[in-house]
């Protein structure tokens, strides 16, 4: 397991110590590991599959996603008048 060194503000360190004293964690190492794990999982970090699916060309997909402004249903007022 890799080891890292982190400097925490006193406020965070006090919060971690309070959680340990309340019995939420056995020791400081367990508290930091679990809190970091929860923080990372909150971001729902997943590897994205960036390879194009079979039959899908990544260059033509971009062109297909574009929309012609002249084909829009609602006329847009760009603010310019003559």
PyMOL commands that set and color helices and strands:
alter all, ss='L'
color gray80, all
select helices_A, chain A and resi 10-21+28-42+58-65+69-71
alter helices_A, ss='H'
color red, helices_A
deselect
rebuild
show_as cartoon
